[in-house]
Amino acid sequence: MCVWSVKGGMKAVMWTDVVQVCFMVAGILAVIIKGSLEHGGFGNIWSVMYDDQRIQFWEYVQSTSVCLSVVATDLYIYRIVLTASRVAKMIN
């Protein structure tokens, strides 16, 4: 009986996640479409951002690379140092 309860609970969680993702995607698309219509289209928005030097792709890529390197190093250290068997050895 417990297995069926867990399986039903997991199924419910998955379906609520699917519905939530659909709402998020619909909201993002609504904001993009509404913003494009109000400000003369995506091309106009892009040219205004480019003229005002608001497009900073290279800085974003550099900061993302540094962030991913730190996260990857942390995950590697976690995998090496804090596995369940090593923690058990440290406790005992």
Distance bins in CASP14 RR format, pairs under 12 A and 6 or more apart:
PFRMAT RR
TARGET T0000
AUTHOR 0000-0000-0000
RMODE 2
METHOD distances of the structure
MODEL  1
1 7 0 0 0 0 0 1 0 0 0 0 0
1 8 0 0 0 0 0 1 0 0 0 0 0
2 8 0 0 0 0 0 1 0 0 0 0 0
2 9 0 0 0 0 0 1 0 0 0 0 0
3 9 0 0 0 0 0 1 0 0 0 0 0
3 10 0 0 0 0 0 1 0 0 0 0 0
4 10 0 0 0 0 0 1 0 0 0 0 0
4 11 0 0 0 0 0 1 0 0 0 0 0
5 11 0 0 0 0 0 1 0 0 0 0 0
5 12 0 0 0 0 0 1 0 0 0 0 0
6 12 0 0 0 0 0 1 0 0 0 0 0
6 13 0 0 0 0 0 1 0 0 0 0 0
7 13 0 0 0 0 0 1 0 0 0 0 0
7 14 0 0 0 0 0 1 0 0 0 0 0
8 14 0 0 0 0 1 0 0 0 0 0 0
8 15 0 0 0 0 1 0 0 0 0 0 0
9 15 0 0 0 0 1 0 0 0 0 0 0
9 16 0 0 0 0 1 0 0 0 0 0 0
9 17 0 0 0 0 0 1 0 0 0 0 0
10 16 0 0 0 0 0 1 0 0 0 0 0
10 17 0 0 0 0 0 1 0 0 0 0 0
11 17 0 0 0 0 0 1 0 0 0 0 0
11 18 0 0 0 0 0 1 0 0 0 0 0
12 18 0 0 0 0 0 1 0 0 0 0 0
12 19 0 0 0 0 0 1 0 0 0 0 0
13 19 0 0 0 0 0 1 0 0 0 0 0
13 20 0 0 0 0 0 1 0 0 0 0 0
14 20 0 0 0 0 0 1 0 0 0 0 0
14 21 0 0 0 0 0 1 0 0 0 0 0
15 21 0 0 0 0 0 1 0 0 0 0 0
15 22 0 0 0 0 0 1 0 0 0 0 0
16 22 0 0 0 0 0 1 0 0 0 0 0
16 23 0 0 0 0 0 1 0 0 0 0 0
17 23 0 0 0 0 0 1 0 0 0 0 0
17 24 0 0 0 0 0 1 0 0 0 0 0
18 24 0 0 0 0 0 1 0 0 0 0 0
18 25 0 0 0 0 0 1 0 0 0 0 0
19 25 0 0 0 0 0 1 0 0 0 0 0
19 26 0 0 0 0 0 1 0 0 0 0 0
20 26 0 0 0 0 0 1 0 0 0 0 0
20 27 0 0 0 0 0 1 0 0 0 0 0
21 27 0 0 0 0 0 1 0 0 0 0 0
21 28 0 0 0 0 0 1 0 0 0 0 0
22 28 0 0 0 0 0 1 0 0 0 0 0
22 29 0 0 0 0 0 1 0 0 0 0 0
23 29 0 0 0 0 0 1 0 0 0 0 0
23 30 0 0 0 0 0 1 0 0 0 0 0
24 30 0 0 0 0 0 1 0 0 0 0 0
24 31 0 0 0 0 0 1 0 0 0 0 0
25 31 0 0 0 0 0 1 0 0 0 0 0
25 32 0 0 0 0 0 1 0 0 0 0 0
26 32 0 0 0 0 0 1 0 0 0 0 0
26 33 0 0 0 0 0 1 0 0 0 0 0
27 33 0 0 0 0 1 0 0 0 0 0 0
27 34 0 0 0 0 1 0 0 0 0 0 0
28 34 0 0 0 0 0 1 0 0 0 0 0
28 35 0 0 0 0 0 1 0 0 0 0 0
29 35 0 0 0 0 0 1 0 0 0 0 0
29 36 0 0 0 0 0 1 0 0 0 0 0
30 36 0 0 0 0 0 1 0 0 0 0 0
30 37 0 0 0 0 0 1 0 0 0 0 0
31 37 0 0 0 0 0 1 0 0 0 0 0
31 38 0 0 0 0 0 1 0 0 0 0 0
32 38 0 0 0 0 0 1 0 0 0 0 0
32 39 0 0 0 0 0 1 0 0 0 0 0
32 41 0 0 0 0 0 1 0 0 0 0 0
32 42 0 0 0 0 1 0 0 0 0 0 0
32 45 0 0 0 0 1 0 0 0 0 0 0
33 39 0 0 0 0 0 1 0 0 0 0 0
33 40 0 0 0 0 0 1 0 0 0 0 0
33 41 0 0 0 0 1 0 0 0 0 0 0
33 42 0 0 0 0 1 0 0 0 0 0 0
34 40 0 0 0 0 0 1 0 0 0 0 0
34 41 0 0 0 0 0 1 0 0 0 0 0
35 41 1 0 0 1 0 0 0 0 0 0 0
35 42 0 0 0 0 1 0 0 0 0 0 0
35 43 0 0 0 0 0 1 0 0 0 0 0
35 44 0 0 0 0 0 1 0 0 0 0 0
35 45 1 0 0 1 0 0 0 0 0 0 0
36 42 1 0 1 0 0 0 0 0 0 0 0
36 43 0 0 0 0 1 0 0 0 0 0 0
36 44 0 0 0 0 1 0 0 0 0 0 0
36 45 1 0 0 1 0 0 0 0 0 0 0
36 46 0 0 0 0 0 1 0 0 0 0 0
37 44 0 0 0 0 0 1 0 0 0 0 0
37 45 0 0 0 0 0 1 0 0 0 0 0
38 44 0 0 0 0 0 1 0 0 0 0 0
38 45 0 0 0 0 1 0 0 0 0 0 0
39 45 1 0 1 0 0 0 0 0 0 0 0
39 46 0 0 0 0 0 1 0 0 0 0 0
39 47 0 0 0 0 0 1 0 0 0 0 0
39 48 1 0 0 1 0 0 0 0 0 0 0
39 49 0 0 0 0 0 1 0 0 0 0 0
40 46 0 0 0 0 0 1 0 0 0 0 0
40 47 0 0 0 0 0 1 0 0 0 0 0
40 48 0 0 0 0 1 0 0 0 0 0 0
41 47 0 0 0 0 1 0 0 0 0 0 0
41 48 0 0 0 0 0 1 0 0 0 0 0
42 48 0 0 0 0 0 1 0 0 0 0 0
42 49 0 0 0 0 0 1 0 0 0 0 0
43 49 0 0 0 0 1 0 0 0 0 0 0
43 50 0 0 0 0 1 0 0 0 0 0 0
43 51 0 0 0 0 0 1 0 0 0 0 0
44 50 0 0 0 0 0 1 0 0 0 0 0
44 51 0 0 0 0 0 1 0 0 0 0 0
45 51 0 0 0 0 0 1 0 0 0 0 0
45 52 0 0 0 0 0 1 0 0 0 0 0
45 54 0 0 0 0 0 1 0 0 0 0 0
45 55 0 0 0 0 0 1 0 0 0 0 0
46 52 0 0 0 0 0 1 0 0 0 0 0
46 54 0 0 0 0 1 0 0 0 0 0 0
46 55 1 0 0 1 0 0 0 0 0 0 0
47 54 0 0 0 0 0 1 0 0 0 0 0
47 55 0 0 0 0 0 1 0 0 0 0 0
48 54 0 0 0 0 1 0 0 0 0 0 0
48 55 0 0 0 0 0 1 0 0 0 0 0
49 55 1 0 1 0 0 0 0 0 0 0 0
49 56 0 0 0 0 1 0 0 0 0 0 0
49 57 0 0 0 0 0 1 0 0 0 0 0
50 56 0 0 0 0 0 1 0 0 0 0 0
50 57 0 0 0 0 0 1 0 0 0 0 0
53 59 0 0 0 0 0 1 0 0 0 0 0
54 60 0 0 0 0 0 1 0 0 0 0 0
56 62 0 0 0 0 1 0 0 0 0 0 0
56 63 0 0 0 0 1 0 0 0 0 0 0
56 64 0 0 0 0 0 1 0 0 0 0 0
57 63 0 0 0 0 0 1 0 0 0 0 0
57 64 0 0 0 0 0 1 0 0 0 0 0
58 64 0 0 0 0 0 1 0 0 0 0 0
58 65 0 0 0 0 0 1 0 0 0 0 0
59 65 0 0 0 0 0 1 0 0 0 0 0
59 66 0 0 0 0 0 1 0 0 0 0 0
60 66 0 0 0 0 0 1 0 0 0 0 0
60 67 0 0 0 0 0 1 0 0 0 0 0
61 67 0 0 0 0 0 1 0 0 0 0 0
61 68 0 0 0 0 0 1 0 0 0 0 0
62 68 0 0 0 0 0 1 0 0 0 0 0
62 69 0 0 0 0 0 1 0 0 0 0 0
63 69 0 0 0 0 0 1 0 0 0 0 0
63 70 0 0 0 0 0 1 0 0 0 0 0
64 70 0 0 0 0 0 1 0 0 0 0 0
64 71 0 0 0 0 0 1 0 0 0 0 0
65 71 0 0 0 0 0 1 0 0 0 0 0
65 72 0 0 0 0 0 1 0 0 0 0 0
66 72 0 0 0 0 0 1 0 0 0 0 0
66 73 0 0 0 0 0 1 0 0 0 0 0
67 73 0 0 0 0 0 1 0 0 0 0 0
67 74 0 0 0 0 0 1 0 0 0 0 0
68 74 0 0 0 0 0 1 0 0 0 0 0
68 75 0 0 0 0 0 1 0 0 0 0 0
69 75 0 0 0 0 0 1 0 0 0 0 0
69 76 0 0 0 0 0 1 0 0 0 0 0
70 76 0 0 0 0 0 1 0 0 0 0 0
70 77 0 0 0 0 0 1 0 0 0 0 0
71 77 0 0 0 0 0 1 0 0 0 0 0
71 78 0 0 0 0 0 1 0 0 0 0 0
72 78 0 0 0 0 0 1 0 0 0 0 0
72 79 0 0 0 0 0 1 0 0 0 0 0
73 79 0 0 0 0 0 1 0 0 0 0 0
73 80 0 0 0 0 0 1 0 0 0 0 0
73 81 0 0 0 0 0 1 0 0 0 0 0
74 80 0 0 0 0 0 1 0 0 0 0 0
74 81 0 0 0 0 0 1 0 0 0 0 0
74 82 0 0 0 0 0 1 0 0 0 0 0
75 81 0 0 0 0 0 1 0 0 0 0 0
75 82 0 0 0 0 0 1 0 0 0 0 0
76 82 0 0 0 0 0 1 0 0 0 0 0
77 83 0 0 0 0 0 1 0 0 0 0 0
77 86 0 0 0 0 0 1 0 0 0 0 0
78 84 0 0 0 0 0 1 0 0 0 0 0
78 86 0 0 0 0 0 1 0 0 0 0 0
78 87 0 0 0 0 0 1 0 0 0 0 0
79 86 0 0 0 0 0 1 0 0 0 0 0
80 86 0 0 0 0 1 0 0 0 0 0 0
81 87 0 0 0 0 1 0 0 0 0 0 0
81 89 0 0 0 0 0 1 0 0 0 0 0
81 90 0 0 0 0 1 0 0 0 0 0 0
82 88 0 0 0 0 0 1 0 0 0 0 0
82 89 0 0 0 0 0 1 0 0 0 0 0
82 90 0 0 0 0 1 0 0 0 0 0 0
83 89 0 0 0 0 1 0 0 0 0 0 0
83 90 0 0 0 0 0 1 0 0 0 0 0
84 90 0 0 0 0 0 1 0 0 0 0 0
84 91 0 0 0 0 0 1 0 0 0 0 0
85 91 0 0 0 0 0 1 0 0 0 0 0
85 92 0 0 0 0 0 1 0 0 0 0 0
86 92 0 0 0 0 0 1 0 0 0 0 0
END
